[in-house]
Amino acid sequence: MKPKEMVFKIISQVMNVPFEEVNERSSPENLAKWDSFQHINLILALEEELKIKFAEDEIVRMADANIILEILQNKGVKT
């Protein structure tokens, strides 16, 4: 599975929405269950699955799927 698909799958699982509804524009604005608690769960799931750690400033910036993918690319994860 490609990292981008893996990120979308993790977002889908954590936010409890169908995989097909997740895309690069997915965010708290359009996924009702994406609140601050679920955001932390998302970060933890990404860190565990991808075996990486996010800095505090990265976590704060991760406000949508596209930014998450951008941060992952900056960490050397090919999306």
Backbone torsions as a table, in degrees:
resi	resn	phi	psi	omega
1	MET	NA	134.1	178.8
2	LYS	-69.2	149.0	179.9
3	PRO	-54.2	-39.4	179.9
4	LYS	-61.1	-45.7	178.3
5	GLU	-64.2	-37.9	178.9
6	MET	-63.4	-42.4	177.9
7	VAL	-61.6	-45.8	179.3
8	PHE	-63.2	-38.4	178.4
9	LYS	-63.9	-43.5	179.6
10	ILE	-64.5	-44.3	176.8
11	ILE	-58.8	-45.2	179.9
12	SER	-58.5	-45.6	-178.2
13	GLN	-68.5	-47.2	-177.3
14	VAL	-66.0	-40.8	-177.8
15	MET	-87.8	-3.5	178.4
16	ASN	55.8	50.9	175.7
17	VAL	-128.2	155.6	178.3
18	PRO	-60.3	141.6	179.9
19	PHE	-52.4	-39.0	-177.4
20	GLU	-62.9	-20.7	-178.9
21	GLU	-87.1	-7.0	-178.1
22	VAL	-95.5	132.4	177.5
23	ASN	-149.6	-174.1	-176.6
24	GLU	-64.1	-20.0	179.9
25	ARG	-93.1	-0.3	-179.7
26	SER	-62.1	134.1	-176.3
27	SER	-161.9	177.7	174.9
28	PRO	-61.0	-22.0	179.5
29	GLU	-66.6	-32.8	-174.9
30	ASN	-123.9	1.8	172.4
31	LEU	-120.4	103.9	-172.6
32	ALA	-56.0	-32.4	-176.2
33	LYS	-83.1	-4.2	-179.5
34	TRP	-82.2	84.3	176.1
35	ASP	-110.3	-174.6	-175.3
36	SER	-63.5	-36.0	179.0
37	PHE	-66.7	-46.7	179.7
38	GLN	-68.1	-28.7	177.0
39	HIS	-61.6	-44.4	178.5
40	ILE	-64.4	-42.0	177.1
41	ASN	-61.3	-38.2	178.1
42	LEU	-64.1	-46.2	179.7
43	ILE	-59.7	-47.3	-179.8
44	LEU	-61.6	-41.4	179.7
45	ALA	-65.8	-41.1	178.0
46	LEU	-64.6	-44.3	179.7
47	GLU	-61.2	-43.6	-178.7
48	GLU	-67.2	-47.1	-176.7
49	GLU	-67.5	-41.0	-175.0
50	LEU	-95.6	-2.3	178.5
51	LYS	55.9	47.7	177.9
52	ILE	-134.0	169.1	175.7
53	LYS	-125.2	139.0	176.6
54	PHE	-100.7	142.6	174.1
55	ALA	-77.2	158.9	-178.3
56	GLU	-56.5	-43.2	-179.4
57	ASP	-65.8	-32.1	176.8
58	GLU	-67.7	-43.1	-179.2
59	ILE	-60.0	-42.5	-180.0
60	VAL	-64.6	-37.4	-178.2
61	ARG	-74.8	-18.7	-172.0
62	MET	-74.9	65.7	-173.3
63	ALA	-93.3	-4.9	173.0
64	ASP	-158.5	168.4	-175.3
65	ALA	-61.0	-37.0	-178.9
66	ASN	-63.4	-42.7	178.3
67	ILE	-66.2	-38.4	176.8
68	ILE	-58.9	-46.2	179.5
69	LEU	-63.1	-39.6	178.6
70	GLU	-62.6	-45.6	179.6
71	ILE	-63.9	-39.6	178.3
72	LEU	-63.4	-41.5	177.1
73	GLN	-60.6	-42.5	178.7
74	ASN	-63.0	-24.3	178.5
75	LYS	-89.7	2.6	177.9
76	GLY	92.1	6.7	177.0
77	VAL	-85.9	120.3	-179.5
78	LYS	-76.5	121.8	179.6
79	THR	-106.6	NA	NA
